[in-house]
Amino acid sequence: MKQLFSKEKWAHLFYTVSHPSDGYYWIRHREKGSVAIAVLLVLIFGLCFSMNRLLASFVVSDINVRSVNLLPELGGVVLMYILMCVGNWSITCLMDGEGRFKDILIAVGYAMLPMIVTYVLATILSQFLADGEQAFYAIVMGVGVAYTLFMALTGIMQVHNYTLGKTLLTLLLTLVAVFIIIFLVLLITNFVGQVVAFFQSIYTELIFRF
């Protein structure tokens, strides 16, 4: 466990944020990354997302705080993270991608750090903004989203050794794969539910007859 969260692993995380291309290269070829840290960052992002919805000033947010439910939102963030990684891995396996599943987990997870920082900053900043100054909040959030997307794009490109064009294509196909996975899961869940209901009806019928 200490090795997964060692100072060297944390140091390389911050190096990757400041030098995405080199940082992701060493993650793929020198095992510098940590899946545990990547997953932890995703969990922290999920918390920051919900805290922003809950605590952001009414000047920048009109969300009803009673509609904020931490656990389902955190679960949704983690589920989307897993789906994106599985979808990307399934697509890149068919397109000669060199990255392993753990490399994809790290690439996407590490890209969450800018969003974590900007969500915290934006939430704090919102408490000091007056009406008409929402642009400052939007700029902070926009910078975080843009840098996270840039890191994710660079990470996928480096771990799979793709060109920019091929990376963009695989990301588009990844979204398609995610929708297919969701559709199949819903289809299987519905089918299992119908099978269970069928056997329950048979059991109920037998109980009443005998």
N, C-alpha and C positions, 0 to 999 in steps of 0.2 A: 504493500500500500504506500509506504514512504517513497518507493521508487516511482510510482505513478504520479505522486504529487511533489516530486523533488524540486529543489531550487532551480536546478538546471532546466527542468521541464517548464517551470513558470517563466524563467528568464527567456527561454526560446519562444514562448507565447508572445511576450512583449516585443521580442525581436521580429517575429512574424508580422505583427501589427505594423511595425515601422518599416519592415522590408519584406513585403508579402511574397514577392517572387523568389528571393533567396530562402526565406523562411520555410515556405512550402516545399521547395526543392530538397532541403535537408530533412524535412519531415518524411518525405517519400524515400530518400536514399540513405539516410543515416539514423533513422528511427528516433528522431528528436522530439516527436510529438507524443501526446498522451490522450488516449480515448477518454480516460476518467476526467481530465480537465475539460475536454470538449463537452462532455455530457453535463458537467457541473456548470459550464458557461450557459448552456441551453436552459438549464433549470433556473439559473439566476436571471436570465433574460425573461423567462416566463413570469417570474416574480416581479421584475421591474415593469413589465408590460401591464400587469394587473394593478400594481401600485400607482402607475401613471394614470390609469383610468380612474382609480379611486381618489387620488390626492391632487391631480392637476387642478389648477384654479378654474373657476367657472368662466373666467375671461376667455380661456382657450378650449374649454370642454363643456359640452352640454349633456354629458352622460349621467344618467341616474345612478348614483352610487349603490343603490339597492340592487341594481341589475348586475353588479360586479360580483362574480363568484370565483374565488381564487383557485380552488382545486380543479374544476372543469376547464378553466382557461389554461392553467398550467399543463393539464393533461393534453389539451388541444395543441399546445406548442410542442410538447414532446412527441406527440403522435405525428404532427406534420414534419418534424425533424426526421423521425424514423422513416416516414413515407418518402421524403425527398431523397434520403440516402439510399434506401432500397431501390427506388425508381432509377436513380442515377447509376447505381451499381448494375442493375439489370440491363440498362441500355448500353453502358460502356463495355460490358462483357461481350456484347455483340458487335462493338465497333472498335475492337482492338485497344481498349483502354488498359493502361499499365497499372493503374491504381487499384489497391485492395480495398475491401469494404471498410477496414479500419482507417485507411487514409482518407476516404470520403467523409467518415464520421468526424475526423479531426479537422478536415478542411472546412466543413460547414460549421462545426462547433466553434472553432477559433474565430470565424468571421462574425460571431455574435458579439464579441467584445466591444467594438465601436457602438453598436446599438445599445448595449448595457450602459456605457458611459453617457451617451447622449440622452437616453431616457431619464437617467437620474438627473443630469444637468437641466434638461427641459422641464422636468417636474418641479425642481427647485426654482428655476427661472420663472415659471408660470405664476409663482406666488408674488412676484414683484412687478408684474406687467399690468399696465392700465389698459382700458378699452382703446383699441386702435393700434396697439403695439404687438398684436398677435403674429406679425411677420417675423419677429425675432425668435419666437417659439418655433415657427415653421422652418426657419433657416437652420436652427440647431437640429431639429428632427430630420430635416432633409439631408444635412451633412452626414449624420449617422447612418441613415438608410443607404445613401450613395456609397459610403466607404465600406459598409458591410457587403453590398452587392459587388463592389470592386474586389474585395478580399475573397468572396466566394467564387467569383469568376476566375481570379488568378489561381486560387487553390485547386479548383477542378482542372484548370488548364495544366498546371504543373504536375499534379499527381498522376494524370493520365498521359502526360507528354503530348498534348494536343496543340494544334494551332488555334488561334482565336476564333476563326470561322467554325471549326469543328466543335469547339467548346460550346459556342452559342447554339449550334444545331443539337448537340447532346442535351443541353439544358432545356431546350424546347421539347425534345422527345421525352425528357425526364418528367415534365409536367403532364404529358400525355400518359406516360406510364403510371403516374400517381393517380390520375383519374380512372385508369383501367383497374388499378389495384382496389381503389375505393368501390368501384362498381362491382367487382368480383366479390369483395368482402360482403357488401350489402346483399348481393344475390345469394351467396352461400348462407348468410345469416337468415334471410327470408325463407330459403329452402329448408334449413334445419328447423326453423320455427314451425313451418307447416308440417314437417314430419313429426315433430314432438306433439303438436296439436292433434294430429291424426291418431297417434298411439294413445294419447290421453282420452280421446273420444271413444276409442275401442275399449280401453280399460274401464271407463265410466259405464259404457253399455253393458259390459260383462258383469260389473258390480250390480247393476240394477236388475239384470236378468237372473242372476244366481244368488 
